[in-house]
Amino acid sequence: MFEHFFQCPYCWEQISMLLDPSIPYQVYVEDCEVCCNPIELHPRFEDQELISFDAVSIEQ
């Protein structure tokens, strides 16, 4: 597990999430720790290294 910093697509604050590099491609939802809106996360790993990361808002 390692900490990854990114900008919330709702409130634009910098936040961090713990990511698990043992799974190469993931899609999951976490709430922003500042504004509490749901963020869909798309981390992609190769050889335990983060190669891409997207954090997108979920249409409500």
Residue pairs with C-beta under 8 A, 6 or more apart in sequence:
1 18
1 19
1 20
1 21
2 18
2 19
2 21
3 16
3 17
3 18
3 19
4 16
4 17
4 18
4 19
4 43
4 50
4 53
5 14
5 15
5 16
6 14
6 15
6 16
6 17
6 53
6 55
7 13
7 14
7 15
7 55
8 14
8 15
8 32
8 34
8 35
8 37
8 39
8 55
9 39
9 55
9 56
9 57
10 32
10 35
10 37
10 39
10 57
11 32
11 34
11 35
11 37
13 32
13 34
13 35
15 32
15 33
15 34
17 30
17 41
19 26
19 43
19 50
20 26
21 45
21 48
21 49
21 50
22 48
23 45
24 44
24 45
24 46
25 42
25 43
25 44
25 45
26 41
26 42
26 43
26 44
27 40
27 41
27 42
28 40
28 41
29 38
29 39
29 40
29 41
29 58
30 38
30 39
30 41
31 37
31 38
31 39
32 38
32 39
37 57
37 58
38 58
39 55
39 56
39 57
39 58
40 55
40 56
40 57
40 58
41 53
41 54
41 55
42 52
42 53
42 54
42 55
42 56
43 50
43 52
43 53
44 50
44 51
44 52
44 53
45 51
